[in-house]
Amino acid sequence: MARTEEWRHNGAMPSVQIKDVPDETHAVLRRRAAAAHQSLQEYLLSRLIAETSRPTLDEVLDRAAGRAGGALGFAGAAKGIREDRARR
């Protein structure tokens, strides 16, 4: 069995390690975790999940660009809006 399949089969999840975290950043994160009544790992995991649950602006724009519809691209639409505003 391939190694990547092995961890899935055993139910283990991938992990992330962040090195060279500044002391003040680490202290703030520990305080926030304590205030949330969570371990640092639980707190950081919840923040990562929250961060990835919302698409980035680039992801939204990429999705919108792939949709069928108008023939005007983003640059053209932005130019049209600027021209319209300038006429007011």
N, C-alpha and C positions, 0 to 999 in steps of 0.2 A: 504494500500500500504506500502511495506517495506521502511524503511528510505533511504536505498541506491538507491532504485528506484525513490524515491521522488526527490532527487537532480538532477537526470538525467532528470526526467520529467520537472522540472522547468528550466532546462538549466544551473544550477549552476555547477561550476567545483570544484573539491577538492582543498584544499589549503595546504600549507606547512608552518610551523613556525619553525624558527631556533632560539634557545635561546643561551645566553652566547657567542655572537660574540665578539671577542676582539675589543677594541676601534679602534686600528689602521686598522684592517681589515675592519671594518665598514666605516671608513673615506675613505679608498682607494676605496671601492665599491661605495660610494656616489660620489666621484670625477669622477670615470669612468662613472657612470650613467649620471652625469651632462655633461661630455664631449660628450656623445652619444646623448644628448638632450632627455633623458628618465628619468622617475621617477625611484627610486631605485627598486620598484616592477617590472616595465617594463624591466629594465636592467637585473635583476636577472632571470626573467622568460625567457628572450631571451637566457641567458647563460645556463639555465637548458635545454631548448629545443635543443640548439646546442650540449650540452654534451650528451644528450640521442639520438641524431640523428646518432651518430657513435657508432658501436659496440665496446665493450672492447676486448682486446686480448683474454681473457678467452671465451667470447661469440663466437668469430671467430673460436677458436680452438675447442670448443664444437660442433659448426656447422660442421666443417670439419671432426671431428671424427665420426659424424653420417652419413656421406656420404659413399655410396658403392664405392668400388674401390680396391686399393692395400691392401694387407694383412699385410703390415708393419706398426706398430704403430709409434707414435711420438718418443718414446725412442729409438726404433730400427733405425729409420731414422737418428736421431741425432748421434747415435753411428757410423753409416755408414759414415756420413759426416766427423766426427772426424777422423776415420780410413783413409778415403780417403785423407784428408788434411795431415795426418802424413806421408803418403807415398810420398808426393811431396817433 
